[in-house]
Amino acid sequence: MAAYVKTLHEDFDSALARIETGIMSGSLSATLESKSDFHDGYSRCSVRVFERYSWLGSNRVSLSVTLFQGQSGEVKLCAVASGGSQAMFYKINTFGEERFLDTLRRLF
């Protein structure tokens, strides 16, 4: 599992649009599997789950992305990639996860 956490200094909606467009255009096999959006007063949270095929690992990897904005206005980003290993008890190939996460890292 690979993770990326960052505070963004930009508009919530712009960041979310950049994530969706950037991930989907970053791989021919990328799909948006699920999404949820929550609002409560000043707080907002959006969750996106993407998948793509990893040629090197010969499997699919997922990327879960969460954006959160509270009353302070700061936009927090947390992304976790998983599923890139073929081993039963330990991970021997996480290259696909890192590459998928790199697609997001390049956006910010």
C-alpha positions as CSV (number, residue, x, y, z in Angstrom):
1,M,0.0,0.0,0.0
2,A,1.3,3.4,-0.9
3,A,-0.1,6.7,0.5
4,Y,0.1,10.4,-0.2
5,V,-1.1,13.2,2.1
6,K,-1.0,16.9,1.3
7,T,-2.6,20.3,2.1
8,L,-3.7,22.0,-1.0
9,H,-3.9,25.8,-1.4
10,E,-6.6,26.0,-4.0
11,D,-10.4,25.8,-4.5
12,F,-12.0,22.5,-3.5
13,D,-14.0,22.1,-6.7
14,S,-11.0,22.9,-8.9
15,A,-8.9,20.4,-7.0
16,L,-11.5,17.7,-7.3
17,A,-12.0,18.3,-11.1
18,R,-8.2,18.2,-11.6
19,I,-8.0,14.9,-9.7
20,E,-10.8,13.3,-11.7
21,T,-9.6,14.5,-15.1
22,G,-5.9,13.8,-14.3
23,I,-6.4,10.2,-13.1
24,M,-8.8,9.3,-15.9
25,S,-6.5,10.7,-18.6
26,G,-3.4,9.3,-17.0
27,S,-4.1,5.7,-18.0
28,L,-6.0,4.0,-20.8
29,S,-7.4,1.5,-18.4
30,A,-8.4,3.9,-15.6
31,T,-12.0,3.8,-14.4
32,L,-13.9,5.7,-11.7
33,E,-15.4,2.9,-9.7
34,S,-17.3,4.9,-7.0
35,K,-17.7,8.4,-5.6
36,S,-19.4,10.0,-2.7
37,D,-19.8,13.7,-1.6
38,F,-20.7,15.0,1.8
39,H,-21.6,18.5,3.0
40,D,-22.3,19.7,6.6
41,G,-22.2,23.4,7.3
42,Y,-18.7,24.6,6.4
43,S,-17.3,21.1,6.0
44,R,-17.1,19.2,2.7
45,C,-15.7,15.7,1.9
46,S,-15.4,14.0,-1.4
47,V,-14.2,10.4,-1.9
48,R,-13.2,8.9,-5.2
49,V,-12.1,5.3,-5.9
50,F,-10.3,4.6,-9.2
51,E,-8.9,1.4,-10.7
52,R,-6.5,0.7,-13.5
53,Y,-4.7,-2.3,-14.9
54,S,-1.0,-2.7,-14.0
55,W,0.8,-4.2,-16.9
56,L,3.9,-5.0,-14.9
57,G,2.0,-6.7,-12.1
58,S,-0.6,-8.2,-14.4
59,N,-3.4,-7.2,-12.0
60,R,-5.6,-4.3,-11.2
61,V,-4.7,-1.6,-8.7
62,S,-7.0,0.8,-6.9
63,L,-6.6,4.4,-5.8
64,S,-8.8,5.9,-3.1
65,V,-8.8,9.6,-2.9
66,T,-10.3,11.7,-0.2
67,L,-10.6,15.5,-0.2
68,F,-11.7,17.3,3.0
69,Q,-12.3,21.0,3.7
70,G,-13.3,22.2,7.1
71,Q,-14.2,25.6,8.5
72,S,-10.6,26.8,8.2
73,G,-10.9,26.6,4.4
74,E,-7.8,24.4,4.0
75,V,-8.3,21.5,1.5
76,K,-6.7,18.2,2.7
77,L,-5.9,15.5,0.3
78,C,-5.3,11.8,1.2
79,A,-4.7,9.2,-1.4
80,V,-4.1,5.5,-0.9
81,A,-3.2,3.0,-3.6
82,S,-3.5,-0.8,-3.1
83,G,-3.9,-4.1,-4.8
84,G,-0.6,-4.2,-6.6
85,S,0.8,-7.4,-5.2
86,Q,0.4,-11.0,-6.2
87,A,1.8,-12.7,-3.1
88,M,-0.4,-14.4,-0.6
89,F,1.3,-13.4,2.7
90,Y,3.4,-10.4,1.9
91,K,3.9,-7.8,-0.8
92,I,6.5,-8.5,-3.4
93,N,5.4,-6.1,-6.2
94,T,4.1,-2.7,-5.3
95,F,5.3,-1.0,-8.5
96,G,1.8,-0.7,-9.9
97,E,0.5,1.0,-6.7
98,E,3.4,3.5,-6.8
99,R,2.9,4.3,-10.4
100,F,-0.8,4.9,-10.0
101,L,-0.1,7.2,-7.0
102,D,2.5,9.0,-9.1
103,T,-0.2,10.0,-11.5
104,L,-1.9,11.9,-8.7
105,R,1.4,13.3,-7.3
106,R,2.2,14.9,-10.7
107,L,-1.1,16.8,-10.5
108,F,-0.1,18.8,-7.4
